[in-house]
Amino acid sequence: REPAQRRRAVRALAELGGREAFELVIGALADESGEVGDEAQLRLAELGDARLLRVLLGKRGVGSDDEWVRRRVAEAFGRMELAVPCEDLVLAVTRKDELSSELLLWSIERRALRGRLEGDVARCRRELVRLVERRGPVRLRAQALCALAAVDREAVLPRADELLGSREALLRSAALEVLCREEGDAAESACRALCDDVDPGVRAAALVGLAHLGTLEAAAVL
């Protein structure tokens, strides 16, 4: 009955390893105690049985009725050492749960930045482009843009340039972040242009970008 004991049990199961142990860890994602669910979420990074990926991509994971299970699993995919098919992650994105979907996109971005993008990368790229370009939740479009930047730099640059002029502040901020990863004149020009943006978040992103560039010209603007 004690959450602390259940949490220790989850940790011990993960250290024990094996499919049967991780079945129980997955079950603990829905524990009524947040600390137990969080422990299970952290321990999913140690998952060693690829067969359990199908479980996490199904009703006990990102398809669960429990919103916290969906979110925990979506985040954990980004930290796993197992090969996770990137197309499965992007195809699990849905408007019905924007936060879980944002975390799925973040996991794709994180895996790409770590050089751990596995599966059908071309299909993943196409789906990310579709998410960026279609009308939909602004947070998802912004995160999809950042994920696309990690997956395919060439594909993202023209879209980032276009979104610098978006009416949505989050999209302008995401476009700035993407361009500043490339550095160079285009990044500096974008930061200069948005230093006086009406939205304080965009102005902050421009200042962070200038600091990252670190040139004399950027320092003068700062």
C-alpha positions as CSV (number, residue, x, y, z in Angstrom):
1,R,0.0,0.0,0.0
2,E,3.0,2.3,0.4
3,P,3.9,4.3,-2.8
4,A,7.6,4.3,-1.8
5,Q,7.7,0.5,-1.6
6,R,6.0,0.2,-5.0
7,R,8.5,2.6,-6.4
8,R,11.4,0.5,-5.1
9,A,9.7,-2.5,-6.6
10,V,9.6,-0.9,-10.0
11,R,13.3,0.0,-9.7
12,A,14.2,-3.6,-8.7
13,L,12.1,-5.0,-11.6
14,A,13.9,-2.9,-14.1
15,E,17.3,-3.9,-12.7
16,L,16.2,-7.5,-12.9
17,G,15.3,-7.1,-16.5
18,G,13.6,-9.5,-18.8
19,R,10.2,-9.4,-20.5
20,E,8.2,-10.5,-17.5
21,A,9.7,-7.9,-15.3
22,F,9.2,-5.1,-17.8
23,E,5.5,-6.2,-18.3
24,L,5.1,-5.2,-14.6
25,V,7.0,-2.0,-15.1
26,I,4.7,-1.1,-17.9
27,G,1.7,-1.8,-15.7
28,A,3.1,0.6,-13.1
29,L,2.8,3.5,-15.5
30,A,-0.9,3.7,-14.5
31,D,-0.2,3.6,-10.8
32,E,-2.3,6.0,-8.7
33,S,0.8,7.5,-7.2
34,G,2.6,9.9,-9.5
35,E,6.0,9.0,-8.1
36,V,5.5,5.3,-8.9
37,G,4.4,6.2,-12.5
38,D,7.3,8.5,-12.9
39,E,9.7,5.8,-11.8
40,A,8.2,3.4,-14.4
41,Q,8.6,6.1,-17.0
42,L,12.3,6.6,-16.3
43,R,12.9,2.9,-16.2
44,L,11.5,2.4,-19.7
45,A,14.7,3.8,-21.1
46,E,16.3,0.5,-19.9
47,L,13.9,-1.7,-21.8
48,G,15.8,-4.4,-23.6
49,D,13.1,-6.5,-25.3
50,A,12.1,-5.2,-28.7
51,R,8.9,-7.2,-28.6
52,L,7.6,-4.9,-25.9
53,L,7.8,-1.9,-28.2
54,R,4.6,-3.2,-29.9
55,V,3.0,-3.2,-26.4
56,L,4.0,0.4,-25.8
57,L,2.8,1.5,-29.3
58,G,-0.6,-0.1,-28.5
59,K,-3.4,0.1,-25.9
60,R,-1.0,-0.2,-22.9
61,G,1.1,2.7,-24.2
62,V,0.5,5.6,-26.5
63,G,-3.0,4.2,-27.2
64,S,-4.0,4.0,-23.5
65,D,-7.2,5.5,-22.1
66,D,-5.0,7.0,-19.4
67,E,-3.6,10.3,-20.5
68,W,-0.6,10.1,-18.1
69,V,0.3,6.6,-19.5
70,R,0.2,8.0,-23.0
71,R,2.5,11.0,-22.0
72,R,4.9,8.9,-20.1
73,V,5.4,6.4,-22.9
74,A,5.7,9.2,-25.5
75,E,8.5,10.8,-23.6
76,A,10.3,7.6,-22.8
77,F,10.7,6.7,-26.5
78,G,13.2,9.5,-26.8
79,R,15.5,8.1,-24.2
80,M,15.4,4.4,-25.1
81,E,18.5,2.6,-26.3
82,L,16.4,0.2,-28.3
83,A,15.8,0.8,-32.0
84,V,12.4,2.5,-32.2
85,P,10.9,2.8,-35.7
86,C,10.6,6.6,-36.3
87,E,7.6,6.1,-38.6
88,D,5.6,4.5,-35.7
89,L,6.2,7.5,-33.5
90,V,5.1,10.1,-36.1
91,L,2.1,8.0,-37.1
92,A,0.9,7.9,-33.5
93,V,0.6,11.7,-33.5
94,T,-3.0,12.8,-33.0
95,R,-4.9,16.0,-32.4
96,K,-6.9,14.2,-29.7
97,D,-4.0,14.5,-27.2
98,E,-1.8,17.4,-28.2
99,L,0.7,17.0,-25.3
100,S,1.3,13.3,-25.9
101,S,1.7,14.1,-29.6
102,E,4.1,16.9,-28.8
103,L,6.2,14.5,-26.7
104,L,6.2,11.9,-29.5
105,L,7.6,14.6,-31.9
106,W,10.1,15.6,-29.2
107,S,11.2,12.0,-29.0
108,I,11.8,11.9,-32.7
109,E,13.9,15.1,-32.5
110,R,15.9,13.8,-29.6
111,R,16.6,10.4,-31.3
112,A,17.6,12.2,-34.5
113,L,20.0,14.5,-32.6
114,R,21.6,11.4,-30.9
115,G,22.0,9.7,-34.3
116,R,19.5,7.1,-33.3
117,L,16.8,7.6,-35.9
118,E,15.8,4.1,-37.0
119,G,13.1,2.7,-39.3
120,D,11.6,4.3,-42.4
121,V,13.2,7.8,-42.2
122,A,11.8,8.9,-45.6
123,R,8.2,8.2,-44.4
124,C,8.9,9.9,-41.1
125,R,10.2,13.0,-43.0
126,R,7.1,13.1,-45.2
127,E,4.8,12.9,-42.2
128,L,6.7,15.7,-40.4
129,V,6.5,17.9,-43.5
130,R,2.7,17.3,-43.6
131,L,2.4,18.2,-39.9
132,V,4.3,21.4,-40.4
133,E,2.3,22.5,-43.5
134,R,-1.2,21.5,-42.6
135,R,-3.6,23.6,-40.6
136,G,-3.7,22.2,-37.1
137,P,-2.6,22.8,-33.5
138,V,0.1,25.4,-33.4
139,R,2.2,23.6,-30.7
140,L,2.3,20.5,-32.9
141,R,3.3,22.4,-36.0
142,A,6.1,24.1,-34.0
143,Q,7.4,20.9,-32.5
144,A,7.1,19.1,-35.9
145,L,9.3,21.9,-37.4
146,C,12.0,21.3,-34.7
147,A,11.8,17.6,-35.3
148,L,12.1,18.0,-39.0
149,A,15.2,20.2,-38.5
150,A,16.9,17.3,-36.7
151,V,15.8,14.7,-39.3
152,D,16.4,16.7,-42.6
153,R,18.1,20.1,-42.5
154,E,17.7,20.7,-46.2
155,A,13.9,20.1,-46.1
156,V,13.3,22.3,-43.1
157,L,15.1,25.5,-44.1
158,P,12.6,26.9,-46.7
159,R,9.8,26.1,-44.4
160,A,11.5,27.8,-41.5
161,D,12.1,30.9,-43.6
162,E,8.4,31.0,-44.5
163,L,7.2,30.6,-40.9
164,L,9.3,33.6,-39.7
165,G,6.4,35.6,-41.0
166,S,3.7,33.5,-39.4
167,R,0.9,35.2,-37.4
168,E,1.5,32.6,-34.7
169,A,4.2,33.5,-32.2
170,L,5.1,29.8,-31.4
171,L,5.8,29.2,-35.1
172,R,8.0,32.3,-35.4
173,S,10.0,31.1,-32.3
174,A,10.3,27.6,-33.7
175,A,11.5,29.0,-37.0
176,L,14.1,31.1,-35.2
177,E,15.4,28.1,-33.3
178,V,15.7,26.0,-36.4
179,L,17.6,28.7,-38.4
180,C,19.9,29.4,-35.5
181,R,21.0,25.8,-35.5
182,E,22.5,26.5,-38.9
183,E,24.2,29.8,-37.9
184,G,25.4,32.0,-40.7
185,D,24.0,35.2,-42.2
186,A,20.4,33.9,-42.5
187,A,20.2,33.1,-38.8
188,E,21.6,36.5,-37.8
189,S,19.3,38.3,-40.2
190,A,16.3,36.5,-38.8
191,C,17.2,37.3,-35.2
192,R,17.7,41.0,-36.1
193,A,14.3,41.1,-37.8
194,L,12.5,39.6,-34.8
195,C,14.3,41.4,-31.9
196,D,11.4,43.9,-31.9
197,D,8.7,41.3,-32.3
198,V,5.4,42.1,-30.6
199,D,5.6,38.8,-28.6
200,P,8.0,38.6,-25.7
201,G,8.6,34.9,-26.3
202,V,9.7,35.6,-29.9
203,R,12.0,38.4,-28.8
204,A,13.5,36.1,-26.2
205,A,14.1,33.5,-28.8
206,A,15.8,36.1,-31.0
207,L,18.1,37.1,-28.2
208,V,19.0,33.5,-27.4
209,G,19.8,33.0,-31.1
210,L,22.1,36.0,-31.2
211,A,23.9,34.9,-28.1
212,H,24.4,31.5,-29.7
213,L,25.8,33.0,-32.8
214,G,28.4,34.8,-30.8
215,T,29.6,37.2,-33.5
216,L,30.6,40.8,-33.0
217,E,27.6,41.9,-35.0
218,A,25.3,39.8,-32.9
219,A,26.9,41.1,-29.7
220,A,26.3,44.7,-30.9
221,V,22.6,43.9,-31.4
222,L,22.4,42.4,-27.9
